[in-house]
Amino acid sequence: MQARLVAFGELELEGERYRRDVVIDGGRVRERKKGPSRPLRDRYGHTPLTAAERIPWGGRTLIVGTGADGALPIAPDVLAEARRRGVELRALPTADACRLLAALEPREVHAVLHVTC
């Protein structure tokens, strides 16, 4: 899947630009809905990724792009849910996560990509 962090706050996937966090579930792209995680914002200083969100658990690996500077917090419940499901969680800065996606067919991609911090 062709993906790259174009600039802080802007991502390009398969030629289409996004200026918001995205979730990729088997190649289907949708906007990340942070609402369920917002109650923990004060605790983390930033809206974390929590298991309350619609995480794309459909593959053997979940790639989490943690932002341009790698600052997206991942709540412990996401790590626990990945272990419970037997899913490998690969969390790395979004530019690096995009390079991982390049080696995958779109249908193989299960990812959450943060576009800022």
C-alpha positions in Angstrom: 0.0 0.0 0.0 1.4 3.4 -1.0 1.6 5.6 2.1 3.7 8.6 3.2 3.6 11.3 5.8 3.7 14.3 3.4 4.1 16.9 6.2 3.1 17.4 9.8 -0.6 16.9 9.8 -0.9 15.5 6.3 -0.8 11.9 5.0 -1.1 10.5 1.5 -2.5 7.0 1.0 -2.8 5.5 -2.5 -2.6 9.0 -3.9 -5.3 10.5 -1.7 -4.5 13.1 0.9 -5.8 13.1 4.5 -5.4 15.8 7.1 -6.8 13.7 10.0 -5.8 10.5 11.7 -6.9 7.5 9.8 -7.7 3.9 10.4 -7.0 1.3 7.7 -8.9 -1.9 8.0 -8.1 -4.5 5.3 -7.3 -1.6 2.9 -10.4 0.4 3.6 -9.6 3.9 5.0 -11.7 5.8 7.4 -11.2 8.7 9.7 -10.2 7.8 13.3 -12.9 8.7 15.7 -11.1 9.8 18.9 -14.3 10.5 20.9 -14.2 7.3 23.0 -10.6 8.1 24.1 -11.0 11.8 24.9 -11.9 11.2 28.5 -8.3 10.1 29.1 -6.7 13.2 27.4 -5.9 14.9 30.7 -4.2 11.8 32.0 -1.9 11.5 29.0 -1.6 15.1 27.9 -2.9 14.1 24.5 -5.8 12.0 23.3 -4.4 8.4 23.5 -5.3 5.4 21.4 -7.5 3.2 23.6 -9.4 0.0 23.1 -12.7 2.0 23.3 -12.1 3.1 19.7 -12.8 1.0 16.6 -9.4 -0.7 16.3 -8.9 -2.8 13.1 -8.1 -6.1 14.8 -8.6 -8.2 11.6 -5.0 -9.1 10.8 -2.1 -10.7 12.5 -0.3 -7.4 12.9 -1.7 -4.0 13.9 0.6 -1.1 12.8 0.2 2.1 14.9 1.8 5.2 13.4 2.4 7.3 16.6 2.8 10.7 14.8 5.5 12.8 13.2 7.4 12.8 16.5 6.2 9.5 17.8 4.2 11.1 20.7 0.8 9.4 20.4 0.2 7.5 23.7 -1.1 4.0 23.5 -3.2 3.0 26.5 -2.4 -0.3 28.3 -5.8 -1.7 27.3 -4.8 -1.7 23.6 -1.7 -3.6 24.5 -3.7 -6.1 26.6 -6.3 -6.5 23.8 -3.6 -7.2 21.2 -2.0 -9.9 23.5 -5.5 -11.4 24.1 -6.1 -11.6 20.4 -2.6 -12.8 19.5 -2.0 -9.7 17.3 1.5 -8.3 17.0 1.4 -4.5 17.8 4.0 -2.5 15.8 4.1 1.1 17.2 6.5 3.5 15.5 6.5 7.1 14.2 4.1 7.5 11.3 6.7 8.0 8.6 8.3 4.7 9.6 4.8 3.0 9.7 4.1 4.2 6.2 7.3 2.5 5.0 6.0 -0.7 6.6 2.8 -0.4 4.7 4.6 -0.1 1.4 5.5 -3.8 1.6 1.9 -4.9 2.1 -1.0 -5.4 -0.2 -3.9 -3.0 0.8 -6.1 -6.0 2.0 -3.3 -6.9 4.4 -3.1 -3.5 6.1 -4.6 -3.0 9.6 -3.3 0.3 11.0 -4.0 3.4 12.9 -2.0 6.4 11.7 -1.7 9.6 13.7 -0.7 12.6 11.5 0.5 15.2 14.1 2.9 15.2 17.1 
